[in-house]
Amino acid sequence: MKLGLGLYRDRLNKDNFRFAKQAGCSHIVVHLVDYYNGIEGLPSTDKDRNMGIARANEEIWSYESLVDLKKSIQEEGLELEAIENFSPADWYDILLDGPRKREQIEHLKQIVRNVGKAGIPIIGYNFSIAGVWGHVNRPGARGGAMTATFNLAEGPEETPIPYGQIWNMTYDFNPPGGFIPPISSEELWQRLAFFLKEIVPVAEEAGVRLAAHPDDPPMPTIRGYGRLVNQPHLYQKLLDLYPSRSNALEFCLGTLQEMTDGDIYETIDRYSSQNAVGYVHFRNVRGKVPRYDEVFIDEGDIDMIEALSIFKKNGFDGVFIPDHTPQLSCKAPWHAGMAYALGYMKAALAIINKE
């Protein structure tokens, strides 16, 4: 079992690669999506901004760019394990069952081929319309550390999503008016089935594993839109839609612990024993929906050592990343929070790996 660090697009640089290496990591998980819509150099007009996003996405996902990224990571003594999430601009009509879904699924197939050709083993994805939503940063971890918290009763209003957005991200700066109609979980499962039927065979040929993230927060609906995997047993439904090594799981311990049903240790055992886990988001939480806090790795409801022991028992040899952590009160809160989590994980993995 191996230690890794996840880096968002704006942190993909030599300094952070070296930070990961210095903290004991051997692998990197990267996010190529611009979550904050802050692509440098985008034109100011809406039409030209749409074209700019399309050009940026095409360049980012090209075989040449992927090889260059992998090389820059390897130059610092690390390996690129996974890319996390497609850009909403590349597959919004797959999620929405819109008129461009056939065009977009062919584009995703080429992305998968490029990733496989570049020798990158995993693509994580979040098949969701509302995405990760409703979290508020507040001093909810030990010592008043700032962290992400969810409280449905006190959180933001669950307003519908306007056309031109997915996951709170704008993919169209000149959209039609109105809002995305509410959909049921059953409808979203049908759209996922189309996606898997089309994309998994291509992933198999490319040698790539597609790894699905569970719903965070794991509510039945968010903002009026149905969810997919908001209970542990629904991961099995996803796997059974298209049985294949390339249909795998981005296994987020925190999200699974937030769910109201199931036992986290039985869940780990169930899916790791099937060799269904691509890689692991190794984070801890306190509480369950509709109210929980993301806390330090050693103060939440999960016994993280026990969790690692189950992965080890079932022969999992993949990568664990902290995903995200509370921020420490210092001049480098993100780095300090990650360093704390990585140090804990490094020691725990060293002990478990010897057993």
C-alpha positions as YAML, in Angstrom:
chain: A
units: angstrom
residues:
- id: 1
  name: MET
  ca: [0.00, 0.00, 0.00]
- id: 2
  name: LYS
  ca: [1.33, 3.38, -1.05]
- id: 3
  name: LEU
  ca: [1.15, 7.01, 0.06]
- id: 4
  name: GLY
  ca: [0.11, 9.76, -2.30]
- id: 5
  name: LEU
  ca: [-0.98, 13.40, -2.40]
- id: 6
  name: GLY
  ca: [-3.81, 14.94, -4.39]
- id: 7
  name: LEU
  ca: [-3.04, 18.27, -6.06]
- id: 8
  name: TYR
  ca: [-5.49, 20.67, -7.62]
- id: 9
  name: ARG
  ca: [-4.65, 22.25, -10.94]
- id: 10
  name: ASP
  ca: [-3.32, 25.47, -9.45]
- id: 11
  name: ARG
  ca: [-0.89, 23.45, -7.29]
- id: 12
  name: LEU
  ca: [0.66, 21.38, -10.07]
- id: 13
  name: ASN
  ca: [4.19, 22.73, -9.81]
- id: 14
  name: LYS
  ca: [7.68, 21.61, -8.86]
- id: 15
  name: ASP
  ca: [7.51, 23.04, -5.34]
- id: 16
  name: ASN
  ca: [4.44, 20.98, -4.44]
- id: 17
  name: PHE
  ca: [5.82, 17.87, -6.12]
- id: 18
  name: ARG
  ca: [8.90, 18.26, -3.92]
- id: 19
  name: PHE
  ca: [6.71, 18.88, -0.87]
- id: 20
  name: ALA
  ca: [4.96, 15.57, -1.56]
- id: 21
  name: LYS
  ca: [8.27, 13.76, -1.94]
- id: 22
  name: GLN
  ca: [9.65, 15.33, 1.25]
- id: 23
  name: ALA
  ca: [6.49, 14.26, 3.13]
- id: 24
  name: GLY
  ca: [7.11, 10.63, 2.14]
- id: 25
  name: CYS
  ca: [4.78, 10.26, -0.84]
- id: 26
  name: SER
  ca: [5.51, 8.04, -3.80]
- id: 27
  name: HIS
  ca: [2.47, 8.95, -5.94]
- id: 28
  name: ILE
  ca: [0.41, 11.94, -7.06]
- id: 29
  name: VAL
  ca: [-3.28, 12.25, -7.94]
- id: 30
  name: VAL
  ca: [-3.95, 15.33, -10.06]
- id: 31
  name: HIS
  ca: [-7.01, 17.46, -10.75]
- id: 32
  name: LEU
  ca: [-6.95, 18.98, -14.23]
- id: 33
  name: VAL
  ca: [-10.40, 20.55, -13.86]
- id: 34
  name: ASP
  ca: [-10.46, 24.29, -13.22]
- id: 35
  name: TYR
  ca: [-12.88, 24.17, -10.27]
- id: 36
  name: TYR
  ca: [-12.82, 27.92, -9.78]
- id: 37
  name: ASN
  ca: [-13.28, 28.89, -13.45]
- id: 38
  name: GLY
  ca: [-10.06, 30.84, -13.20]
- id: 39
  name: ILE
  ca: [-8.35, 29.81, -16.41]
- id: 40
  name: GLU
  ca: [-5.72, 32.44, -17.11]
- id: 41
  name: GLY
  ca: [-6.07, 34.43, -20.30]
- id: 42
  name: LEU
  ca: [-9.76, 33.78, -20.94]
- id: 43
  name: PRO
  ca: [-11.36, 36.54, -23.06]
- id: 44
  name: SER
  ca: [-13.89, 38.83, -21.45]
- id: 45
  name: THR
  ca: [-16.85, 38.21, -23.79]
- id: 46
  name: ASP
  ca: [-19.12, 35.25, -23.03]
- id: 47
  name: LYS
  ca: [-18.85, 33.67, -26.48]
- id: 48
  name: ASP
  ca: [-15.08, 33.93, -26.53]
- id: 49
  name: ARG
  ca: [-14.83, 32.65, -22.95]
- id: 50
  name: ASN
  ca: [-16.73, 29.51, -23.98]
- id: 51
  name: MET
  ca: [-14.29, 29.01, -26.84]
- id: 52
  name: GLY
  ca: [-11.38, 29.64, -24.48]
- id: 53
  name: ILE
  ca: [-12.56, 26.95, -22.08]
- id: 54
  name: ALA
  ca: [-12.94, 24.49, -24.96]
- id: 55
  name: ARG
  ca: [-9.42, 25.21, -26.22]
- id: 56
  name: ALA
  ca: [-7.96, 24.96, -22.71]
- id: 57
  name: ASN
  ca: [-9.65, 21.61, -22.08]
- id: 58
  name: GLU
  ca: [-8.51, 20.24, -25.43]
- id: 59
  name: GLU
  ca: [-4.91, 21.19, -24.68]
- id: 60
  name: ILE
  ca: [-4.97, 19.88, -21.09]
- id: 61
  name: TRP
  ca: [-6.27, 16.44, -22.13]
- id: 62
  name: SER
  ca: [-4.01, 16.00, -25.15]
- id: 63
  name: TYR
  ca: [-1.62, 13.07, -25.14]
- id: 64
  name: GLU
  ca: [1.34, 15.43, -25.33]
- id: 65
  name: SER
  ca: [0.22, 17.47, -22.31]
- id: 66
  name: LEU
  ca: [-0.44, 14.33, -20.27]
- id: 67
  name: VAL
  ca: [3.02, 12.96, -21.08]
- id: 68
  name: ASP
  ca: [4.62, 16.28, -20.14]
- id: 69
  name: LEU
  ca: [2.74, 16.32, -16.82]
- id: 70
  name: LYS
  ca: [3.72, 12.76, -16.03]
- id: 71
  name: LYS
  ca: [7.35, 13.53, -16.88]
- id: 72
  name: SER
  ca: [7.43, 16.60, -14.62]
- id: 73
  name: ILE
  ca: [6.13, 14.47, -11.73]
- id: 74
  name: GLN
  ca: [8.58, 11.66, -12.40]
- id: 75
  name: GLU
  ca: [11.46, 14.13, -12.45]
- id: 76
  name: GLU
  ca: [10.77, 14.72, -8.74]
- id: 77
  name: GLY
  ca: [10.86, 10.99, -7.94]
- id: 78
  name: LEU
  ca: [7.08, 10.44, -7.96]
- id: 79
  name: GLU
  ca: [4.55, 8.57, -10.08]
- id: 80
  name: LEU
  ca: [1.26, 9.86, -11.49]
- id: 81
  name: GLU
  ca: [-1.41, 7.45, -10.21]
- id: 82
  name: ALA
  ca: [-4.68, 9.06, -11.27]
- id: 83
  name: ILE
  ca: [-6.47, 12.02, -12.76]
- id: 84
  name: GLU
  ca: [-9.53, 13.06, -10.81]
- id: 85
  name: ASN
  ca: [-12.66, 14.30, -12.61]
- id: 86
  name: PHE
  ca: [-13.60, 15.24, -16.14]
- id: 87
  name: SER
  ca: [-14.35, 18.89, -16.80]
- id: 88
  name: PRO
  ca: [-18.08, 19.74, -16.81]
- id: 89
  name: ALA
  ca: [-17.54, 21.40, -20.19]
- id: 90
  name: ASP
  ca: [-16.55, 18.00, -21.60]
- id: 91
  name: TRP
  ca: [-19.58, 15.96, -20.47]
- id: 92
  name: TYR
  ca: [-22.44, 18.15, -19.24]
- id: 93
  name: ASP
  ca: [-24.89, 16.69, -21.77]
- id: 94
  name: ILE
  ca: [-23.96, 13.17, -20.70]
- id: 95
  name: LEU
  ca: [-24.99, 14.16, -17.18]
- id: 96
  name: LEU
  ca: [-28.05, 16.07, -18.40]
- id: 97
  name: ASP
  ca: [-29.07, 13.65, -21.19]
- id: 98
  name: GLY
  ca: [-28.80, 16.54, -23.59]
- id: 99
  name: PRO
  ca: [-28.47, 16.82, -27.39]
- id: 100
  name: ARG
  ca: [-24.65, 16.72, -27.41]
- id: 101
  name: LYS
  ca: [-24.24, 13.56, -25.31]
- id: 102
  name: ARG
  ca: [-23.17, 11.37, -28.27]
- id: 103
  name: GLU
  ca: [-20.59, 13.93, -29.34]
- id: 104
  name: GLN
  ca: [-19.35, 14.30, -25.79]
- id: 105
  name: ILE
  ca: [-19.09, 10.56, -25.11]
- id: 106
  name: GLU
  ca: [-16.84, 10.23, -28.16]
- id: 107
  name: HIS
  ca: [-14.69, 13.04, -26.77]
- id: 108
  name: LEU
  ca: [-14.45, 11.29, -23.39]
- id: 109
  name: LYS
  ca: [-13.43, 8.09, -25.16]
- id: 110
  name: GLN
  ca: [-10.52, 9.94, -26.74]
- id: 111
  name: ILE
  ca: [-9.54, 11.36, -23.36]
- id: 112
  name: VAL
  ca: [-9.50, 7.84, -21.92]
- id: 113
  name: ARG
  ca: [-7.36, 6.64, -24.84]
- id: 114
  name: ASN
  ca: [-4.93, 9.51, -24.31]
- id: 115
  name: VAL
  ca: [-4.69, 8.78, -20.58]
- id: 116
  name: GLY
  ca: [-4.03, 5.10, -21.24]
- id: 117
  name: LYS
  ca: [-1.46, 5.82, -23.94]
- id: 118
  name: ALA
  ca: [0.34, 8.15, -21.51]
- id: 119
  name: GLY
  ca: [0.55, 5.29, -18.99]
- id: 120
  name: ILE
  ca: [-1.72, 6.83, -16.36]
- id: 121
  name: PRO
  ca: [-3.68, 4.00, -14.71]
- id: 122
  name: ILE
  ca: [-6.83, 5.61, -13.24]
- id: 123
  name: ILE
  ca: [-9.42, 8.30, -13.96]
- id: 124
  name: GLY
  ca: [-11.63, 9.24, -11.01]
- id: 125
  name: TYR
  ca: [-15.04, 10.78, -11.73]
- id: 126
  name: ASN
  ca: [-18.12, 12.12, -9.99]
- id: 127
  name: PHE
  ca: [-21.32, 11.30, -11.90]
- id: 128
  name: SER
  ca: [-23.48, 14.03, -10.40]
- id: 129
  name: ILE
  ca: [-25.42, 17.15, -11.31]
- id: 130
  name: ALA
  ca: [-25.28, 18.97, -7.98]
- id: 131
  name: GLY
  ca: [-21.78, 17.70, -7.15]
- id: 132
  name: VAL
  ca: [-20.17, 18.46, -3.80]
- id: 133
  name: TRP
  ca: [-22.39, 21.14, -2.29]
- id: 134
  name: GLY
  ca: [-23.46, 22.78, 0.95]
- id: 135
  name: HIS
  ca: [-20.24, 22.66, 2.94]
- id: 136
  name: VAL
  ca: [-19.23, 25.64, 5.04]
- id: 137
  name: ASN
  ca: [-15.73, 26.28, 6.37]
- id: 138
  name: ARG
  ca: [-15.72, 26.87, 10.10]
- id: 139
  name: PRO
  ca: [-13.52, 26.05, 13.12]
- id: 140
  name: GLY
  ca: [-14.93, 22.52, 13.49]
- id: 141
  name: ALA
  ca: [-11.79, 20.44, 14.06]
- id: 142
  name: ARG
  ca: [-9.52, 20.03, 17.08]
- id: 143
  name: GLY
  ca: [-8.17, 23.29, 18.49]
- id: 144
  name: GLY
  ca: [-10.53, 25.37, 16.38]
- id: 145
  name: ALA
  ca: [-8.90, 24.38, 13.10]
- id: 146
  name: MET
  ca: [-10.80, 25.57, 10.04]
- id: 147
  name: THR
  ca: [-12.44, 22.71, 8.19]
- id: 148
  name: ALA
  ca: [-15.35, 21.80, 5.92]
- id: 149
  name: THR
  ca: [-18.62, 21.15, 7.74]
- id: 150
  name: PHE
  ca: [-22.12, 20.21, 6.59]
- id: 151
  name: ASN
  ca: [-25.32, 21.16, 8.38]
- id: 152
  name: LEU
  ca: [-28.43, 20.84, 6.23]
- id: 153
  name: ALA
  ca: [-30.56, 22.88, 8.62]
- id: 154
  name: GLU
  ca: [-28.17, 25.83, 8.72]
- id: 155
  name: GLY
  ca: [-26.51, 25.56, 5.31]
- id: 156
  name: PRO
  ca: [-27.19, 27.47, 2.09]
- id: 157
  name: GLU
  ca: [-30.62, 27.41, 0.49]
- id: 158
  name: GLU
  ca: [-31.11, 24.49, -1.92]
- id: 159
  name: THR
  ca: [-31.81, 26.54, -5.02]
- id: 160
  name: PRO
  ca: [-32.08, 24.90, -8.48]
- id: 161
  name: ILE
  ca: [-29.05, 24.97, -10.77]
- id: 162
  name: PRO
  ca: [-29.23, 27.37, -13.72]
- id: 163
  name: TYR
  ca: [-28.50, 26.15, -17.23]
- id: 164
  name: GLY
  ca: [-24.82, 26.59, -18.01]
- id: 165
  name: GLN
  ca: [-23.65, 25.15, -14.69]
- id: 166
  name: ILE
  ca: [-22.82, 21.70, -13.32]
- id: 167
  name: TRP
  ca: [-21.38, 21.13, -9.79]
- id: 168
  name: ASN
  ca: [-21.57, 24.93, -9.22]
- id: 169
  name: MET
  ca: [-19.13, 25.34, -12.11]
- id: 170
  name: THR
  ca: [-19.88, 27.39, -15.20]
- id: 171
  name: TYR
  ca: [-19.29, 25.62, -18.51]
- id: 172
  name: ASP
  ca: [-21.37, 28.03, -20.64]
- id: 173
  name: PHE
  ca: [-21.11, 31.79, -20.15]
- id: 174
  name: ASN
  ca: [-23.95, 32.44, -22.59]
- id: 175
  name: PRO
  ca: [-26.60, 29.90, -21.52]
- id: 176
  name: PRO
  ca: [-30.32, 29.83, -22.18]
- id: 177
  name: GLY
  ca: [-32.45, 31.13, -19.35]
- id: 178
  name: GLY
  ca: [-34.04, 28.97, -16.71]
- id: 179
  name: PHE
  ca: [-32.95, 26.11, -14.52]
- id: 180
  name: ILE
  ca: [-32.04, 22.45, -14.95]
- id: 181
  name: PRO
  ca: [-35.23, 20.49, -14.22]
- id: 182
  name: PRO
  ca: [-35.17, 18.27, -11.12]
- id: 183
  name: ILE
  ca: [-34.46, 14.60, -11.82]
- id: 184
  name: SER
  ca: [-34.89, 11.44, -9.80]
- id: 185
  name: SER
  ca: [-32.15, 9.07, -8.74]
- id: 186
  name: GLU
  ca: [-33.63, 6.50, -11.13]
- id: 187
  name: GLU
  ca: [-33.12, 8.86, -14.07]
- id: 188
  name: LEU
  ca: [-29.53, 9.53, -13.03]
- id: 189
  name: TRP
  ca: [-28.86, 5.78, -12.79]
- id: 190
  name: GLN
  ca: [-30.12, 5.38, -16.36]
- id: 191
  name: ARG
  ca: [-27.71, 8.07, -17.52]
- id: 192
  name: LEU
  ca: [-24.86, 6.38, -15.66]
- id: 193
  name: ALA
  ca: [-25.71, 3.08, -17.36]
- id: 194
  name: PHE
  ca: [-25.35, 4.75, -20.77]
- id: 195
  name: PHE
  ca: [-22.02, 6.25, -19.72]
- id: 196
  name: LEU
  ca: [-20.60, 2.96, -18.45]
- id: 197
  name: LYS
  ca: [-21.82, 0.94, -21.46]
- id: 198
  name: GLU
  ca: [-20.07, 3.36, -23.81]
- id: 199
  name: ILE
  ca: [-16.91, 4.18, -21.91]
- id: 200
  name: VAL
  ca: [-15.87, 1.04, -20.00]
- id: 201
  name: PRO
  ca: [-14.99, -1.02, -23.11]
- id: 202
  name: VAL
  ca: [-12.72, 1.82, -24.25]
- id: 203
  name: ALA
  ca: [-11.13, 1.97, -20.80]
- id: 204
  name: GLU
  ca: [-10.53, -1.78, -20.92]
- id: 205
  name: GLU
  ca: [-8.71, -1.45, -24.25]
- id: 206
  name: ALA
  ca: [-6.71, 1.51, -22.96]
- id: 207
  name: GLY
  ca: [-5.71, -0.19, -19.69]
- id: 208
  name: VAL
  ca: [-7.43, 2.48, -17.60]
- id: 209
  name: ARG
  ca: [-9.61, 2.03, -14.52]
- id: 210
  name: LEU
  ca: [-12.59, 4.39, -14.13]
- id: 211
  name: ALA
  ca: [-13.14, 5.06, -10.43]
- id: 212
  name: ALA
  ca: [-16.49, 6.45, -9.23]
- id: 213
  name: HIS
  ca: [-16.68, 8.79, -6.22]
- id: 214
  name: PRO
  ca: [-19.68, 8.41, -3.88]
- id: 215
  name: ASP
  ca: [-22.07, 11.32, -3.30]
- id: 216
  name: ASP
  ca: [-20.77, 13.99, -0.94]
- id: 217
  name: PRO
  ca: [-22.80, 14.98, 0.96]
- id: 218
  name: PRO
  ca: [-24.58, 11.60, 0.79]
- id: 219
  name: MET
  ca: [-28.12, 12.94, 0.80]
- id: 220
  name: PRO
  ca: [-30.99, 11.36, -1.24]
- id: 221
  name: THR
  ca: [-31.29, 14.63, -3.17]
- id: 222
  name: ILE
  ca: [-29.37, 17.90, -3.31]
- id: 223
  name: ARG
  ca: [-30.96, 21.04, -4.74]
- id: 224
  name: GLY
  ca: [-33.74, 18.88, -6.19]
- id: 225
  name: TYR
  ca: [-31.46, 16.48, -8.08]
- id: 226
  name: GLY
  ca: [-31.27, 12.78, -7.33]
- id: 227
  name: ARG
  ca: [-28.05, 11.17, -6.19]
- id: 228
  name: LEU
  ca: [-26.41, 7.85, -7.07]
- id: 229
  name: VAL
  ca: [-24.29, 6.41, -4.27]
- id: 230
  name: ASN
  ca: [-25.56, 7.92, -1.04]
- id: 231
  name: GLN
  ca: [-25.54, 4.58, 0.83]
- id: 232
  name: PRO
  ca: [-22.71, 1.98, 0.87]
- id: 233
  name: HIS
  ca: [-24.70, -0.82, -0.77]
- id: 234
  name: LEU
  ca: [-25.31, 1.32, -3.86]
- id: 235
  name: TYR
  ca: [-21.64, 1.00, -4.81]
- id: 236
  name: GLN
  ca: [-22.49, -2.64, -5.60]
- id: 237
  name: LYS
  ca: [-25.28, -1.52, -7.92]
- id: 238
  name: LEU
  ca: [-22.74, 0.61, -9.79]
- id: 239
  name: LEU
  ca: [-20.28, -2.26, -10.10]
- id: 240
  name: ASP
  ca: [-22.99, -4.63, -11.28]
- id: 241
  name: LEU
  ca: [-24.12, -2.27, -14.06]
- id: 242
  name: TYR
  ca: [-21.00, -3.19, -16.03]
- id: 243
  name: PRO
  ca: [-18.79, -5.82, -14.33]
- id: 244
  name: SER
  ca: [-15.21, -5.08, -15.31]
- id: 245
  name: ARG
  ca: [-11.88, -4.29, -13.70]
- id: 246
  name: SER
  ca: [-12.16, -0.95, -15.49]
- id: 247
  name: ASN
  ca: [-15.39, -0.15, -13.62]
- id: 248
  name: ALA
  ca: [-13.99, 0.62, -10.19]
- id: 249
  name: LEU
  ca: [-14.37, 2.86, -7.15]
- id: 250
  name: GLU
  ca: [-12.77, 6.07, -5.96]
- id: 251
  name: PHE
  ca: [-13.15, 4.99, -2.36]
- id: 252
  name: CYS
  ca: [-13.72, 8.00, -0.09]
- id: 253
  name: LEU
  ca: [-13.70, 6.86, 3.53]
- id: 254
  name: GLY
  ca: [-15.04, 10.16, 4.84]
- id: 255
  name: THR
  ca: [-18.02, 10.19, 2.51]
- id: 256
  name: LEU
  ca: [-18.84, 6.54, 3.22]
- id: 257
  name: GLN
  ca: [-18.69, 7.20, 6.98]
- id: 258
  name: GLU
  ca: [-21.07, 10.18, 6.54]
- id: 259
  name: MET
  ca: [-23.78, 7.83, 5.19]
- id: 260
  name: THR
  ca: [-26.65, 6.85, 7.47]
- id: 261
  name: ASP
  ca: [-26.60, 3.10, 6.66]
- id: 262
  name: GLY
  ca: [-23.91, 0.46, 6.86]
- id: 263
  name: ASP
  ca: [-20.72, -0.09, 8.79]
- id: 264
  name: ILE
  ca: [-17.52, 1.44, 7.47]
- id: 265
  name: TYR
  ca: [-15.37, -1.62, 8.23]
- id: 266
  name: GLU
  ca: [-17.81, -4.01, 6.55]
- id: 267
  name: THR
  ca: [-17.95, -1.62, 3.58]
- id: 268
  name: ILE
  ca: [-14.17, -1.59, 3.23]
- id: 269
  name: ASP
  ca: [-14.09, -5.37, 3.47]
- id: 270
  name: ARG
  ca: [-16.89, -5.84, 0.93]
- id: 271
  name: TYR
  ca: [-15.36, -3.76, -1.83]
- id: 272
  name: SER
  ca: [-11.65, -4.27, -1.25]
- id: 273
  name: SER
  ca: [-12.20, -8.04, -1.25]
- id: 274
  name: GLN
  ca: [-13.67, -7.68, -4.77]
- id: 275
  name: ASN
  ca: [-10.57, -5.80, -5.96]
- id: 276
  name: ALA
  ca: [-12.98, -2.99, -6.85]
- id: 277
  name: VAL
  ca: [-11.06, -0.11, -5.27]
- id: 278
  name: GLY
  ca: [-9.02, 2.13, -7.56]
- id: 279
  name: TYR
  ca: [-7.56, 4.42, -4.91]
- id: 280
  name: VAL
  ca: [-8.58, 5.73, -1.51]
- id: 281
  name: HIS
  ca: [-9.47, 9.15, -0.12]
- id: 282
  name: PHE
  ca: [-8.18, 8.59, 3.40]
- id: 283
  name: ARG
  ca: [-9.90, 11.16, 5.60]
- id: 284
  name: ASN
  ca: [-11.92, 11.17, 8.80]
- id: 285
  name: VAL
  ca: [-15.21, 12.76, 9.85]
- id: 286
  name: ARG
  ca: [-17.33, 13.23, 12.95]
- id: 287
  name: GLY
  ca: [-21.08, 12.77, 12.55]
- id: 288
  name: LYS
  ca: [-23.34, 11.73, 9.68]
- id: 289
  name: VAL
  ca: [-25.73, 13.48, 7.34]
- id: 290
  name: PRO
  ca: [-27.47, 15.77, 7.82]
- id: 291
  name: ARG
  ca: [-24.76, 17.11, 10.16]
- id: 292
  name: TYR
  ca: [-21.03, 16.30, 10.16]
- id: 293
  name: ASP
  ca: [-17.56, 17.84, 10.39]
- id: 294
  name: GLU
  ca: [-14.44, 16.88, 8.48]
- id: 295
  name: VAL
  ca: [-11.81, 16.51, 11.21]
- id: 296
  name: PHE
  ca: [-8.18, 15.57, 11.72]
- id: 297
  name: ILE
  ca: [-7.29, 12.10, 10.63]
- id: 298
  name: ASP
  ca: [-6.90, 10.87, 14.22]
- id: 299
  name: GLU
  ca: [-9.99, 12.44, 15.87]
- id: 300
  name: GLY
  ca: [-12.96, 11.25, 13.83]
- id: 301
  name: ASP
  ca: [-15.38, 8.35, 14.03]
- id: 302
  name: ILE
  ca: [-13.26, 5.97, 11.91]
- id: 303
  name: ASP
  ca: [-10.49, 3.88, 13.45]
- id: 304
  name: MET
  ca: [-8.06, 4.55, 10.62]
- id: 305
  name: ILE
  ca: [-5.62, 1.83, 11.68]
- id: 306
  name: GLU
  ca: [-8.41, -0.74, 11.63]
- id: 307
  name: ALA
  ca: [-9.43, 0.52, 8.18]
- id: 308
  name: LEU
  ca: [-5.89, 0.06, 6.87]
- id: 309
  name: SER
  ca: [-5.74, -3.42, 8.36]
- id: 310
  name: ILE
  ca: [-8.79, -4.49, 6.34]
- id: 311
  name: PHE
  ca: [-7.33, -3.14, 3.12]
- id: 312
  name: LYS
  ca: [-4.11, -5.02, 3.89]
- id: 313
  name: LYS
  ca: [-5.95, -8.26, 4.68]
- id: 314
  name: ASN
  ca: [-7.65, -8.16, 1.30]
- id: 315
  name: GLY
  ca: [-4.47, -7.52, -0.65]
- id: 316
  name: PHE
  ca: [-5.11, -3.93, -1.70]
- id: 317
  name: ASP
  ca: [-1.87, -2.44, -3.01]
- id: 318
  name: GLY
  ca: [-3.08, 0.93, -4.28]
- id: 319
  name: VAL
  ca: [-2.61, 4.54, -3.26]
- id: 320
  name: PHE
  ca: [-4.03, 6.42, -0.27]
- id: 321
  name: ILE
  ca: [-4.29, 10.22, -0.38]
- id: 322
  name: PRO
  ca: [-5.51, 12.60, 2.35]
- id: 323
  name: ASP
  ca: [-8.00, 14.18, -0.11]
- id: 324
  name: HIS
  ca: [-8.40, 17.30, 2.05]
- id: 325
  name: THR
  ca: [-7.74, 18.09, 5.69]
- id: 326
  name: PRO
  ca: [-8.40, 20.75, 8.36]
- id: 327
  name: GLN
  ca: [-6.04, 23.68, 8.03]
- id: 328
  name: LEU
  ca: [-3.53, 24.42, 10.77]
- id: 329
  name: SER
  ca: [-3.17, 27.92, 12.23]
- id: 330
  name: CYS
  ca: [0.09, 29.00, 10.66]
- id: 331
  name: LYS
  ca: [1.48, 30.83, 7.64]
- id: 332
  name: ALA
  ca: [1.07, 27.76, 5.41]
- id: 333
  name: PRO
  ca: [-2.25, 26.23, 6.58]
- id: 334
  name: TRP
  ca: [-2.78, 23.91, 3.59]
- id: 335
  name: HIS
  ca: [0.77, 22.55, 3.60]
- id: 336
  name: ALA
  ca: [0.76, 22.13, 7.36]
- id: 337
  name: GLY
  ca: [-2.57, 20.31, 7.34]
- id: 338
  name: MET
  ca: [-1.40, 17.98, 4.59]
- id: 339
  name: ALA
  ca: [1.95, 17.37, 6.28]
- id: 340
  name: TYR
  ca: [0.19, 16.37, 9.49]
- id: 341
  name: ALA
  ca: [-2.09, 13.91, 7.68]
- id: 342
  name: LEU
  ca: [0.72, 12.51, 5.53]
- id: 343
  name: GLY
  ca: [2.97, 11.98, 8.56]
- id: 344
  name: TYR
  ca: [0.22, 10.02, 10.31]
- id: 345
  name: MET
  ca: [-0.46, 7.99, 7.17]
- id: 346
  name: LYS
  ca: [3.23, 7.32, 6.52]
- id: 347
  name: ALA
  ca: [3.70, 5.89, 10.00]
- id: 348
  name: ALA
  ca: [0.47, 3.88, 9.90]
- id: 349
  name: LEU
  ca: [1.28, 2.39, 6.50]
- id: 350
  name: ALA
  ca: [4.78, 1.47, 7.64]
- id: 351
  name: ILE
  ca: [3.32, -0.49, 10.56]
- id: 352
  name: ILE
  ca: [0.50, -2.15, 8.59]
- id: 353
  name: ASN
  ca: [2.74, -3.02, 5.62]
- id: 354
  name: LYS
  ca: [5.03, -4.98, 7.96]
- id: 355
  name: GLU
  ca: [2.22, -7.15, 9.29]
...
